[in-house]
Amino acid sequence: MRPILTVTLNPALDLTTSVESVRPGPKLRCDGLRVDPGGGGINVARVIARLGGSARALVALGGATGARLADALAVEGIAVDRFPAPGETRESLAVTDRGTGAQYRFVLPGPDWTAAEGAAVLATIVDVVEDGAFVVLSGSLPPGLPDDLPASLSERLGARSARLLLDTSGATLAQAARPTSPVHVLRMDEAEAEALAGNRLRTRGDTADFADQLVRQGAAHIVVIARGADGSVLATVEERWFAKAAEVPVNSKVGAGDSFLAAFTLALARDAALAEALQQGMAAASATVMTEATELCHPEDVRRLVAACPVSPV
């Protein structure tokens, strides 16, 4: 398989717990704490390992929290290239209200970066990546880094014949959607796609049309848009596919997008066709929503759900 490098510039140590009910005023007595290494690229590397592949994870880490996160990754056998973050690695907190089943997620911003630190991390990524690799940049950028960083990275990776797969949000996604230096794969969810489009994407065809538009504008060679519980759409200049989401009980949506990207990237690294990669990604996303809190997909569930995620032209 082709080598895979995941990049996480704004990781978090994910803390998960539950309480009887979430309400203002009194002290809320929490249940036992679950601690997981978190961040888009980190989750992608963890799922790739669970599915029998391998990926290196370049992670920006700082302070005592960064050391705890690195230890957690070591326990899972993830090979880590550490980049010194300019401050303490952030934490995130997810609290489930047992009475309603609602989950409340509190996400801190992370340390501020300078332009010089941004330039240094780009140089480090290009230095450590293997020729012909897939590079997955997933999750938010830390404060201070420019929104066009993915475009700069994609351009530099060309010298190593490496391809960038991008899953981000907000202003960084809006910048990536412009015709600058196209990434190999650009993934987003339904709400993000509708915000970019400026209108509702009511049908699978509407979503495929918008994905096709982004491809033809030069944003990416492959665009994937998740349609929530319906499934995901993929478009290239020549192909348009839809993969149905499996009908499964939903316990937590945390990590579903990262799991999709992990299985999708792993399939591409094994030279699978795009339709098959889309199906594998959808099975991993479906398997993840079955798990509790920040737990990611189980490989046996992914294998079982592939058949429940049929692919068809759209």
Backbone bond lengths (Angstrom), bond angles and torsions (degrees), N, CA, C in turn:
res aa  C-N    CA-C-N  psi(-1)  N-CA   C-N-CA  omega(-1)  CA-C   N-CA-C  phi
1 M - - - 1.452 - - 1.524 109.75 -
2 R 1.312 116.05 156.83 1.458 120.73 175.49 1.526 109.33 -68.61
3 P 1.333 117.79 148.18 1.466 119.21 176.67 1.525 111.20 -68.11
4 I 1.334 115.19 151.79 1.471 122.20 179.48 1.518 108.83 -127.42
5 L 1.320 116.14 131.17 1.464 122.65 173.34 1.519 108.04 -121.36
6 T 1.322 117.11 124.25 1.461 119.68 174.18 1.529 108.74 -100.99
7 V 1.325 115.91 147.17 1.465 121.85 -177.62 1.527 108.99 -124.05
8 T 1.330 116.21 124.91 1.465 121.60 177.85 1.517 108.05 -129.66
9 L 1.329 116.52 105.96 1.459 121.23 -176.41 1.523 112.58 -93.59
10 N 1.320 117.08 -16.63 1.465 120.53 -179.71 1.529 109.60 -131.97
11 P 1.346 117.17 60.91 1.465 120.47 -176.52 1.525 111.24 -70.17
12 A 1.310 115.49 170.61 1.466 120.40 177.64 1.514 108.99 -147.90
13 L 1.298 115.51 148.48 1.454 120.70 169.17 1.522 106.14 -88.86
14 D 1.317 115.81 112.86 1.463 121.14 -173.94 1.526 110.57 -84.57
15 L 1.327 116.14 122.54 1.460 123.23 177.72 1.520 108.13 -109.83
16 T 1.320 117.12 128.04 1.459 121.75 -176.19 1.521 110.07 -129.92
17 T 1.331 115.17 133.30 1.457 119.97 177.58 1.530 108.82 -152.41
18 S 1.313 116.91 -175.89 1.467 121.58 177.10 1.519 109.02 -145.21
19 V 1.334 114.73 158.46 1.461 121.72 178.05 1.522 108.30 -136.47
20 E 1.321 115.37 166.46 1.470 119.55 179.63 1.514 110.86 -60.69
21 S 1.346 116.26 -44.73 1.465 121.31 175.27 1.520 108.45 -158.82
22 V 1.330 116.26 148.68 1.459 122.17 178.51 1.525 108.01 -97.55
23 R 1.320 116.09 115.88 1.459 120.80 -179.62 1.523 109.04 -152.86
24 P 1.325 117.89 152.74 1.471 120.31 -179.16 1.520 111.38 -75.91
25 G 1.332 115.01 152.68 1.461 119.85 173.49 1.509 113.85 110.52
26 P 1.330 118.58 -85.15 1.466 119.74 -173.06 1.524 112.50 -73.92
27 K 1.341 115.53 162.22 1.451 119.93 172.32 1.526 108.98 -65.29
28 L 1.307 116.05 134.71 1.458 121.44 -179.49 1.528 108.32 -101.00
29 R 1.316 116.75 111.25 1.450 122.04 -177.27 1.530 109.79 -77.95
30 C 1.322 115.94 118.52 1.457 121.13 -172.72 1.527 111.72 -91.90
31 D 1.327 114.93 153.72 1.456 121.36 170.85 1.526 109.54 -76.84
32 G 1.312 116.78 -175.75 1.456 121.04 179.11 1.517 112.36 -57.59
33 L 1.321 115.71 148.88 1.455 122.31 -174.54 1.524 111.16 -93.92
34 R 1.335 116.04 133.56 1.462 122.05 171.96 1.523 107.63 -103.84
35 V 1.325 118.06 134.34 1.464 122.63 -178.18 1.522 108.74 -122.39
36 D 1.342 116.56 124.98 1.463 121.68 179.99 1.523 109.87 -133.57
37 P 1.336 117.28 146.88 1.467 119.10 169.96 1.523 108.64 -69.07
38 G 1.323 117.02 132.52 1.456 119.57 -174.88 1.518 113.17 -130.99
39 G 1.319 114.56 166.78 1.456 122.86 -175.18 1.509 108.28 124.77
40 G 1.329 116.61 144.82 1.457 120.57 -171.92 1.514 114.46 -53.81
41 G 1.347 117.19 -55.51 1.454 119.80 -177.70 1.511 113.13 -64.38
42 I 1.332 116.33 -34.87 1.466 120.60 177.49 1.528 109.90 -62.60
43 N 1.328 116.49 -47.32 1.463 119.63 178.98 1.523 111.76 -61.55
44 V 1.326 116.51 -38.06 1.465 119.99 178.39 1.527 109.95 -61.44
45 A 1.328 117.21 -45.80 1.462 120.46 179.66 1.523 111.21 -63.84
46 R 1.331 117.54 -39.35 1.464 120.91 -179.77 1.531 111.28 -64.08
47 V 1.335 116.98 -42.71 1.466 119.97 -179.42 1.523 110.83 -70.21
48 I 1.326 117.56 -39.04 1.471 119.59 176.94 1.525 110.02 -57.41
49 A 1.334 116.44 -42.32 1.465 119.87 178.50 1.521 111.04 -64.49
50 R 1.322 117.62 -40.66 1.466 120.83 179.53 1.520 111.64 -63.40
51 L 1.327 116.07 -30.87 1.460 120.34 -177.13 1.523 112.63 -89.86
52 G 1.326 116.55 9.85 1.454 119.88 174.22 1.512 115.25 93.20
53 G 1.325 117.63 5.30 1.453 120.95 176.66 1.514 110.81 -100.21
54 S 1.319 116.21 -168.51 1.458 120.39 176.20 1.522 109.29 -144.82
55 A 1.318 115.15 145.47 1.456 121.54 178.03 1.515 108.70 -149.42
56 R 1.322 115.79 140.19 1.456 119.81 169.55 1.514 108.05 -84.47
57 A 1.324 115.75 149.98 1.459 120.59 -179.42 1.514 109.09 -122.16
58 L 1.326 116.67 113.71 1.457 120.91 171.62 1.518 107.18 -88.31
59 V 1.323 116.40 119.21 1.463 121.42 -172.54 1.521 109.70 -131.01
60 A 1.326 116.82 132.65 1.463 122.01 173.67 1.522 108.21 -83.93
61 L 1.328 116.81 117.44 1.457 121.74 -174.11 1.520 110.44 -129.45
62 G 1.346 114.89 143.81 1.449 119.00 178.55 1.513 112.17 -150.50
63 G 1.326 116.63 145.24 1.454 122.09 172.42 1.515 114.08 71.70
64 A 1.341 113.84 -169.27 1.460 120.31 -177.93 1.517 112.01 -66.06
65 T 1.339 117.17 -36.51 1.466 119.82 178.82 1.519 110.67 -66.31
66 G 1.329 116.42 -38.05 1.455 120.16 176.69 1.521 111.87 -63.10
67 A 1.336 116.44 -37.75 1.463 120.27 178.03 1.522 110.50 -65.67
68 R 1.337 117.37 -40.81 1.470 120.76 177.67 1.529 110.65 -63.01
69 L 1.323 116.18 -40.49 1.464 119.85 -179.61 1.529 110.46 -65.81
70 A 1.336 116.67 -41.67 1.464 120.22 178.23 1.518 110.80 -62.09
71 D 1.331 116.89 -40.05 1.466 120.52 178.08 1.528 110.87 -62.47
72 A 1.339 115.90 -40.75 1.461 119.87 179.84 1.522 111.13 -64.56
73 L 1.322 117.86 -37.32 1.458 121.02 177.66 1.529 110.96 -68.53
74 A 1.333 116.30 -37.04 1.464 120.01 179.13 1.520 111.03 -62.81
75 V 1.333 116.15 -37.07 1.460 120.51 178.66 1.530 110.50 -60.85
76 E 1.333 116.94 -34.62 1.466 121.13 -179.67 1.524 112.79 -87.07
77 G 1.325 116.95 1.29 1.454 120.36 176.59 1.510 114.82 75.61
78 I 1.344 117.60 23.93 1.459 121.47 179.58 1.525 109.32 -86.96
79 A 1.338 117.22 125.21 1.462 121.86 176.17 1.525 108.92 -73.97
80 V 1.339 117.22 124.09 1.457 121.94 -172.11 1.528 110.90 -118.37
81 D 1.331 115.76 130.97 1.458 122.41 166.28 1.523 106.54 -100.62
82 R 1.320 117.31 114.76 1.459 121.55 -175.34 1.521 110.67 -89.70
83 F 1.338 115.41 131.90 1.461 121.39 171.13 1.527 106.67 -113.99
84 P 1.332 118.47 132.49 1.472 119.89 -176.63 1.528 111.87 -69.76
85 A 1.320 116.85 111.70 1.467 121.66 176.72 1.525 109.28 -71.67
86 P 1.328 118.37 153.98 1.465 120.84 -177.26 1.527 114.31 -78.14
87 G 1.305 117.85 5.28 1.456 120.70 179.75 1.511 110.40 -168.77
88 E 1.318 115.48 -173.25 1.459 121.84 -178.16 1.532 111.22 -64.51
89 T 1.325 116.28 132.43 1.466 120.58 174.34 1.527 109.16 -60.54
90 R 1.318 115.79 140.04 1.460 121.11 -174.78 1.531 111.81 -78.46
91 E 1.299 114.69 167.51 1.461 122.27 171.58 1.528 108.08 -120.19
92 S 1.330 115.70 156.94 1.461 120.72 171.19 1.524 107.64 -131.10
93 L 1.317 115.70 150.64 1.465 121.02 -175.79 1.522 109.77 -127.59
94 A 1.333 116.14 127.52 1.465 122.11 174.63 1.527 108.02 -117.66
95 V 1.328 115.93 125.03 1.466 121.41 -178.19 1.522 108.93 -123.18
96 T 1.313 116.31 124.54 1.461 121.38 178.27 1.513 110.10 -98.19
97 D 1.331 115.78 129.82 1.462 122.76 173.57 1.523 107.12 -83.11
98 R 1.349 116.89 110.06 1.454 119.48 -175.39 1.520 112.53 -65.61
99 G 1.326 116.87 -26.29 1.460 119.96 -179.02 1.509 113.17 -69.42
100 T 1.321 116.90 -39.74 1.465 121.10 -176.81 1.524 112.70 -106.59
101 G 1.331 117.54 -19.14 1.454 120.88 -174.91 1.519 113.18 83.16
102 A 1.350 116.99 -2.80 1.464 120.77 -179.28 1.526 110.05 -72.14
103 Q 1.335 115.55 144.74 1.457 120.93 178.51 1.522 109.84 -113.45
104 Y 1.330 115.55 131.20 1.460 122.14 179.73 1.527 108.17 -109.26
105 R 1.348 115.93 127.04 1.458 120.73 -174.41 1.530 109.84 -118.24
106 F 1.323 115.90 123.13 1.460 122.58 -178.88 1.525 107.65 -114.25
107 V 1.338 116.58 115.84 1.460 122.18 -172.97 1.522 109.42 -119.51
108 L 1.326 116.85 119.36 1.465 121.98 179.98 1.531 109.92 -82.18
109 P 1.350 117.96 158.86 1.466 120.29 -171.37 1.521 115.74 -78.63
110 G 1.310 120.12 -26.70 1.461 121.02 -175.73 1.516 111.35 90.20
111 P 1.347 117.84 167.10 1.469 121.46 -176.25 1.523 112.79 -71.08
112 D 1.331 115.65 154.67 1.461 122.02 177.19 1.527 110.61 -78.02
113 W 1.333 115.62 140.18 1.455 122.35 177.79 1.527 110.01 -109.37
114 T 1.324 116.65 154.06 1.453 122.05 173.03 1.525 109.37 -100.17
115 A 1.334 115.57 167.45 1.465 120.22 177.95 1.532 110.38 -62.07
116 A 1.333 116.68 -36.83 1.465 120.21 179.93 1.522 110.78 -64.98
117 E 1.323 117.18 -39.81 1.466 120.51 178.20 1.524 111.06 -67.05
118 G 1.338 116.56 -36.67 1.456 119.98 175.81 1.519 111.89 -63.20
119 A 1.331 116.81 -42.53 1.460 120.48 178.33 1.524 110.67 -64.57
120 A 1.332 115.76 -37.41 1.468 119.85 -179.05 1.523 111.49 -66.48
121 V 1.335 117.37 -40.44 1.459 118.65 -178.29 1.533 110.82 -70.88
122 L 1.335 117.64 -34.30 1.466 119.50 175.39 1.525 110.36 -61.23
123 A 1.330 116.52 -44.66 1.462 120.28 179.05 1.529 111.13 -62.78
124 T 1.337 116.63 -37.28 1.463 120.59 179.65 1.519 111.47 -66.45
125 I 1.330 116.60 -42.91 1.471 120.24 179.21 1.520 110.55 -59.25
126 V 1.341 116.40 -47.81 1.463 120.30 -179.12 1.528 110.97 -64.96
127 D 1.330 116.35 -31.57 1.458 120.70 -178.94 1.532 111.94 -71.23
128 V 1.346 117.17 -39.44 1.472 119.39 -173.85 1.526 112.85 -89.79
129 V 1.337 118.87 -19.69 1.459 120.17 -174.98 1.531 110.78 -69.50
130 E 1.312 115.79 143.59 1.461 121.06 176.67 1.528 109.94 -84.37
131 D 1.308 115.31 151.06 1.466 120.08 178.89 1.530 109.76 -59.09
132 G 1.328 116.28 136.02 1.458 121.83 177.34 1.512 115.07 76.55
133 A 1.327 117.61 10.43 1.466 120.56 -175.27 1.522 111.90 -77.40
134 F 1.328 114.72 159.81 1.456 121.81 165.06 1.532 107.04 -93.07
135 V 1.325 116.27 128.82 1.464 121.91 179.22 1.518 107.86 -113.14
136 V 1.321 116.27 121.06 1.459 121.83 -177.25 1.520 108.74 -105.12
137 L 1.325 116.40 115.03 1.462 122.07 174.16 1.524 106.76 -107.66
138 S 1.327 115.18 107.51 1.462 119.55 -173.07 1.518 109.93 -130.68
139 G 1.330 115.79 137.38 1.454 121.00 178.91 1.519 111.37 106.11
140 S 1.321 115.28 177.92 1.457 121.06 -177.40 1.524 111.16 -75.49
141 L 1.336 115.75 154.34 1.458 120.43 171.56 1.523 108.91 -84.35
142 P 1.328 117.98 148.16 1.459 119.34 177.31 1.520 111.24 -69.26
143 P 1.326 117.38 157.94 1.461 120.52 178.32 1.530 111.15 -57.34
144 G 1.329 115.84 137.52 1.457 120.96 176.83 1.509 114.67 102.93
145 L 1.338 118.15 -21.92 1.456 119.80 179.72 1.533 109.74 -84.47
146 P 1.337 117.60 144.85 1.469 120.49 -176.42 1.521 111.66 -72.27
147 D 1.327 115.06 149.52 1.463 119.83 -178.66 1.522 112.80 -67.17
148 D 1.336 116.94 -19.69 1.466 118.68 -179.91 1.529 112.48 -91.05
149 L 1.331 117.44 13.52 1.467 120.03 178.96 1.531 112.19 -57.41
150 P 1.358 120.23 -43.72 1.472 118.72 178.34 1.525 113.25 -58.79
151 A 1.330 117.28 -38.35 1.467 119.55 178.56 1.523 110.81 -65.10
152 S 1.328 116.22 -41.16 1.471 120.00 177.69 1.519 110.51 -63.33
153 L 1.332 116.34 -41.73 1.458 120.40 179.51 1.521 110.97 -64.81
154 S 1.324 117.01 -44.72 1.464 121.02 -179.45 1.525 111.10 -58.92
155 E 1.324 116.19 -41.50 1.464 120.36 179.64 1.527 110.73 -64.59
156 R 1.326 117.03 -42.80 1.469 120.26 -178.57 1.528 112.08 -69.86
157 L 1.308 116.66 -32.72 1.467 119.68 -179.38 1.522 111.69 -66.64
158 G 1.331 116.46 -21.80 1.461 119.37 179.13 1.511 112.73 -58.00
159 A 1.330 117.30 -31.01 1.461 121.00 179.85 1.525 111.69 -67.40
160 R 1.344 117.05 -20.94 1.470 121.54 178.33 1.526 111.50 -105.52
161 S 1.322 116.66 11.00 1.475 121.94 -176.55 1.523 111.29 54.40
162 A 1.334 116.40 30.73 1.460 122.48 179.09 1.524 108.91 -98.22
163 R 1.343 115.84 154.52 1.461 121.30 -175.28 1.521 110.11 -122.10
164 L 1.335 115.93 136.46 1.457 121.24 -176.37 1.517 111.17 -98.02
165 L 1.338 115.52 129.50 1.469 122.85 172.21 1.518 106.84 -110.56
166 L 1.323 117.42 122.76 1.460 122.42 -170.59 1.517 111.75 -119.58
167 D 1.328 115.58 129.94 1.461 122.28 173.60 1.521 106.47 -135.41
168 T 1.323 116.51 101.88 1.458 121.01 -177.09 1.517 109.01 -140.75
169 S 1.334 117.09 -166.88 1.461 119.28 -173.96 1.524 110.27 -151.63
170 G 1.329 115.59 176.88 1.454 121.85 173.08 1.509 113.83 61.37
171 A 1.331 115.28 -141.83 1.463 121.10 -176.25 1.529 111.55 -64.85
172 T 1.327 117.38 -30.44 1.465 120.23 178.67 1.521 110.70 -66.85
173 L 1.330 116.93 -40.33 1.462 120.24 176.42 1.521 110.62 -66.69
174 A 1.329 117.38 -42.34 1.465 120.67 179.28 1.522 110.80 -59.75
175 Q 1.335 116.47 -39.77 1.464 120.36 177.57 1.520 110.68 -67.08
176 A 1.340 116.87 -41.38 1.461 120.92 -178.82 1.518 112.05 -65.10
177 A 1.330 117.55 -27.48 1.460 121.68 -178.68 1.523 112.55 -74.86
178 R 1.318 116.53 -9.84 1.464 119.83 178.71 1.528 110.24 -85.09
179 P 1.333 117.26 151.64 1.465 120.49 -178.25 1.529 111.47 -74.71
180 T 1.317 117.52 88.72 1.467 122.04 178.13 1.524 108.03 -117.98
181 S 1.318 117.05 -102.51 1.466 121.44 173.28 1.518 106.65 -108.86
182 P 1.335 118.61 104.28 1.467 120.36 -171.18 1.520 112.72 -62.89
183 V 1.332 115.40 139.60 1.456 120.53 172.27 1.530 107.83 -84.04
184 H 1.322 116.32 168.57 1.460 118.96 179.54 1.526 110.56 -73.88
185 V 1.352 116.16 -48.84 1.461 121.80 178.53 1.515 108.92 -130.02
186 L 1.313 116.48 132.61 1.452 122.81 173.41 1.519 107.82 -120.73
187 R 1.351 116.24 120.56 1.453 120.83 -179.22 1.521 110.18 -117.64
188 M 1.331 115.45 144.16 1.465 121.09 177.53 1.514 108.82 -152.93
189 D 1.354 116.10 167.45 1.454 118.59 177.03 1.529 110.14 -97.54
190 E 1.308 115.46 178.01 1.462 121.49 -173.27 1.524 112.40 -61.68
191 A 1.328 117.01 -45.39 1.462 120.48 -178.79 1.524 110.93 -63.32
192 E 1.340 116.61 -40.81 1.459 120.07 179.28 1.525 110.81 -65.91
193 A 1.331 117.16 -39.92 1.458 120.55 179.40 1.524 110.85 -65.21
194 E 1.325 116.67 -41.84 1.460 119.60 -179.97 1.525 111.19 -66.99
195 A 1.333 117.58 -34.20 1.460 120.10 177.00 1.532 110.52 -65.50
196 L 1.326 116.53 -39.90 1.467 119.94 177.61 1.521 111.52 -68.93
197 A 1.337 115.61 -41.15 1.463 120.16 -177.95 1.522 112.15 -71.17
198 G 1.324 116.67 -27.99 1.458 120.66 -177.10 1.510 113.38 79.87
199 N 1.323 117.29 14.44 1.469 121.20 178.61 1.522 109.57 -160.62
200 R 1.331 116.10 166.98 1.460 121.25 178.14 1.529 110.77 -69.25
201 L 1.313 115.71 142.80 1.457 121.96 172.68 1.524 106.33 -109.40
202 R 1.310 115.52 84.90 1.463 121.68 -166.69 1.529 113.13 -74.43
203 T 1.307 117.27 -33.13 1.465 120.26 -175.54 1.528 110.58 -117.88
204 R 1.324 114.72 165.44 1.464 118.90 175.28 1.527 110.65 -59.87
205 G 1.318 116.01 -37.40 1.460 120.09 177.79 1.515 111.97 -63.06
206 D 1.338 117.07 -40.84 1.468 120.45 176.89 1.517 110.70 -59.59
207 T 1.332 116.03 -44.02 1.460 120.82 -179.34 1.522 110.45 -65.07
208 A 1.336 116.58 -43.59 1.461 120.45 179.08 1.527 111.03 -63.71
209 D 1.327 117.05 -38.47 1.471 120.62 178.22 1.525 110.67 -61.67
210 F 1.342 116.40 -41.97 1.459 119.22 -179.02 1.527 110.87 -70.36
211 A 1.326 116.65 -39.69 1.462 119.74 176.27 1.525 110.76 -61.32
212 D 1.317 116.06 -43.32 1.461 121.66 177.70 1.529 110.60 -61.07
213 Q 1.329 116.43 -39.56 1.460 121.18 178.66 1.528 111.17 -61.51
214 L 1.330 116.52 -43.87 1.459 120.24 179.21 1.526 111.27 -62.63
215 V 1.333 116.52 -40.09 1.461 120.31 178.02 1.513 110.15 -61.80
216 R 1.328 117.04 -48.25 1.467 121.21 -175.60 1.522 111.82 -70.44
217 Q 1.342 117.52 -22.34 1.466 120.86 175.39 1.524 112.20 -79.60
218 G 1.332 116.68 -11.08 1.462 119.89 177.23 1.508 115.15 95.15
219 A 1.348 118.09 16.02 1.459 119.77 179.13 1.522 111.72 -73.18
220 A 1.325 117.03 -37.23 1.468 121.78 -176.44 1.516 109.30 -161.26
221 H 1.313 115.87 160.49 1.465 120.60 174.76 1.530 110.52 -79.50
222 I 1.332 115.68 -30.76 1.461 122.15 179.39 1.516 107.78 -133.87
223 V 1.319 117.79 129.40 1.469 121.68 176.17 1.518 108.49 -119.39
224 V 1.329 116.08 130.55 1.457 123.02 177.70 1.521 107.79 -119.88
225 I 1.325 116.40 129.43 1.462 121.58 178.15 1.519 108.81 -125.50
226 A 1.325 115.90 122.60 1.460 121.30 177.62 1.524 109.72 -81.73
227 R 1.327 116.13 135.98 1.464 121.79 178.51 1.537 110.73 -110.96
228 G 1.325 115.73 38.23 1.455 120.04 176.98 1.517 111.76 63.51
229 A 1.341 115.24 -133.53 1.465 120.69 -175.86 1.523 112.74 -70.01
230 D 1.330 117.54 -9.99 1.462 120.19 179.01 1.525 111.10 -76.32
231 G 1.338 117.19 -45.63 1.455 121.13 -177.64 1.510 110.59 146.80
232 S 1.328 117.75 -155.13 1.466 122.75 -178.24 1.513 110.79 -135.47
233 V 1.320 114.40 147.52 1.463 122.74 179.08 1.521 108.99 -113.23
234 L 1.329 116.29 142.17 1.468 122.34 176.61 1.517 108.72 -128.67
235 A 1.331 115.69 140.20 1.463 120.05 177.30 1.520 110.41 -139.13
236 T 1.332 115.23 141.45 1.458 123.43 167.65 1.525 106.15 -129.54
237 V 1.319 116.96 -174.22 1.462 119.50 175.93 1.523 110.85 -62.81
238 E 1.333 117.33 -30.91 1.462 121.16 -173.56 1.521 114.55 -110.17
239 E 1.344 118.90 -18.39 1.464 120.93 -172.50 1.524 111.62 -130.38
240 R 1.343 114.90 148.68 1.462 122.27 172.84 1.529 107.82 -141.41
241 W 1.347 116.00 119.49 1.454 121.04 -176.16 1.518 110.68 -130.56
242 F 1.332 114.35 151.91 1.464 121.81 172.64 1.519 108.54 -126.62
243 A 1.342 117.15 131.54 1.467 122.53 174.31 1.520 108.18 -113.98
244 K 1.307 116.44 125.72 1.464 122.23 -178.67 1.524 110.03 -76.23
245 A 1.333 116.13 140.78 1.460 120.30 173.08 1.520 109.54 -74.88
246 A 1.322 116.57 142.17 1.458 120.34 176.86 1.529 109.83 -69.65
247 E 1.316 115.52 147.00 1.473 120.12 177.44 1.523 108.25 -84.66
248 V 1.331 115.27 102.37 1.463 121.46 -175.99 1.530 108.75 -135.14
249 P 1.340 117.65 158.81 1.466 119.61 174.58 1.527 109.88 -68.17
250 V 1.328 116.08 136.54 1.464 121.24 -177.24 1.524 109.32 -100.31
251 N 1.339 116.38 115.19 1.461 121.91 176.73 1.519 112.24 -104.13
252 S 1.316 117.36 -35.87 1.463 121.36 178.15 1.522 108.51 -161.60
253 K 1.335 116.08 134.55 1.462 120.49 179.28 1.514 112.27 -91.54
254 V 1.331 117.37 -1.63 1.462 121.20 -178.35 1.529 110.05 -62.16
255 G 1.322 116.78 127.53 1.459 121.29 176.53 1.513 115.62 84.95
256 A 1.323 118.10 -0.71 1.469 119.55 -178.16 1.530 111.24 -64.56
257 G 1.320 116.61 -43.21 1.460 119.62 179.04 1.521 112.29 -64.58
258 D 1.331 116.53 -41.42 1.465 120.31 177.71 1.527 111.07 -63.69
259 S 1.336 116.29 -39.81 1.458 119.68 178.89 1.522 111.10 -65.08
260 F 1.344 116.02 -41.01 1.466 119.72 175.62 1.527 109.63 -56.00
261 L 1.332 115.83 -51.49 1.465 120.07 -175.27 1.520 111.41 -63.28
262 A 1.333 116.50 -35.57 1.465 120.15 179.14 1.529 111.25 -63.93
263 A 1.319 116.83 -52.01 1.464 119.89 -178.44 1.525 111.06 -66.57
264 F 1.318 117.59 -36.81 1.461 122.50 178.19 1.527 110.18 -63.33
265 T 1.331 116.63 -47.29 1.463 120.92 -179.41 1.519 111.13 -65.55
266 L 1.315 116.69 -42.68 1.460 120.40 179.45 1.529 110.81 -60.91
267 A 1.327 116.74 -40.74 1.467 119.86 178.19 1.526 110.70 -64.04
268 L 1.334 117.50 -42.20 1.464 120.42 177.88 1.528 110.61 -63.60
269 A 1.337 116.09 -39.86 1.461 119.88 -179.94 1.520 111.59 -64.54
270 R 1.325 116.18 -23.51 1.468 121.40 177.33 1.522 111.57 -95.91
271 D 1.352 115.88 14.25 1.469 123.13 175.18 1.522 113.38 67.28
272 A 1.328 117.58 29.48 1.464 120.63 175.07 1.524 110.28 -72.72
273 A 1.318 116.17 154.68 1.459 121.20 173.65 1.524 109.36 -67.32
274 L 1.331 116.60 158.34 1.456 120.59 -176.92 1.528 112.37 -60.53
275 A 1.319 117.31 -40.57 1.463 119.84 -179.77 1.528 110.79 -62.03
276 E 1.331 116.66 -40.88 1.461 120.22 178.94 1.528 110.90 -67.98
277 A 1.337 117.04 -40.15 1.463 120.27 178.61 1.524 110.86 -62.99
278 L 1.338 116.32 -39.52 1.463 120.47 177.66 1.520 110.69 -63.15
279 Q 1.316 117.00 -42.04 1.465 121.71 179.28 1.532 110.81 -64.43
280 Q 1.323 117.40 -43.86 1.460 120.82 178.02 1.527 110.91 -61.76
281 G 1.325 116.45 -42.45 1.460 119.82 178.49 1.508 112.29 -62.60
282 M 1.331 116.44 -40.66 1.461 120.32 -179.02 1.522 110.91 -67.77
283 A 1.317 117.49 -36.19 1.463 120.72 177.73 1.522 110.75 -65.14
284 A 1.333 117.07 -40.01 1.463 120.52 179.03 1.524 111.66 -67.64
285 A 1.328 117.00 -40.17 1.462 120.08 177.35 1.522 110.65 -64.00
286 S 1.330 116.49 -43.43 1.466 120.85 179.55 1.523 110.66 -63.15
287 A 1.328 117.21 -39.56 1.463 120.83 179.69 1.520 111.19 -66.56
288 T 1.324 116.79 -33.23 1.464 119.98 -177.25 1.516 112.29 -70.49
289 V 1.330 118.39 -38.61 1.466 118.89 -178.35 1.528 111.56 -67.61
290 M 1.324 117.72 -14.42 1.461 120.89 177.33 1.528 111.68 -76.21
291 T 1.338 117.27 -21.35 1.463 120.71 -173.79 1.527 110.48 -88.46
292 E 1.321 115.49 163.26 1.459 121.43 -177.37 1.528 111.42 -84.93
293 A 1.324 115.09 147.19 1.465 123.73 168.96 1.532 111.72 49.99
294 T 1.351 117.46 -124.40 1.464 121.34 -176.92 1.521 112.80 -94.87
295 E 1.318 117.52 8.08 1.468 120.74 176.84 1.531 109.01 -64.55
296 L 1.333 116.20 139.17 1.455 121.09 -179.28 1.527 110.15 -96.31
297 C 1.324 116.59 -175.91 1.467 120.54 -172.91 1.527 112.13 -67.04
298 H 1.326 115.10 152.35 1.453 122.28 173.50 1.531 108.26 -97.89
299 P 1.321 117.93 133.75 1.475 119.63 -173.93 1.524 113.94 -58.73
300 E 1.339 117.00 -34.71 1.467 118.13 -179.82 1.534 111.08 -66.82
301 D 1.331 116.84 -32.98 1.465 120.12 176.95 1.521 110.68 -69.18
302 V 1.332 116.17 -40.41 1.464 119.47 179.20 1.525 110.33 -60.04
303 R 1.331 116.52 -47.95 1.466 119.53 -179.61 1.527 111.65 -61.12
304 R 1.317 115.95 -39.46 1.467 120.22 -178.14 1.524 111.74 -69.14
305 L 1.333 117.26 -32.54 1.465 120.78 -172.53 1.527 114.03 -89.49
306 V 1.316 118.01 -6.82 1.467 119.49 -179.85 1.526 110.79 -55.74
307 A 1.316 116.77 -45.69 1.467 120.33 -178.79 1.520 112.48 -66.47
308 A 1.345 116.96 -21.91 1.462 121.21 179.44 1.522 112.52 -87.32
309 C 1.341 116.27 6.09 1.472 121.35 179.39 1.536 109.55 -123.80
310 P 1.325 117.56 65.01 1.462 120.08 -176.58 1.525 111.84 -64.28
311 V 1.337 114.55 150.47 1.456 121.89 -178.53 1.531 108.05 -112.72
312 S 1.341 114.89 140.03 1.465 120.12 179.20 1.526 109.06 -145.96
313 P 1.340 117.43 154.66 1.463 120.22 176.69 1.536 109.38 -66.56
314 V 1.331 116.21 151.55 1.461 120.27 178.61 1.528 109.83 -139.94
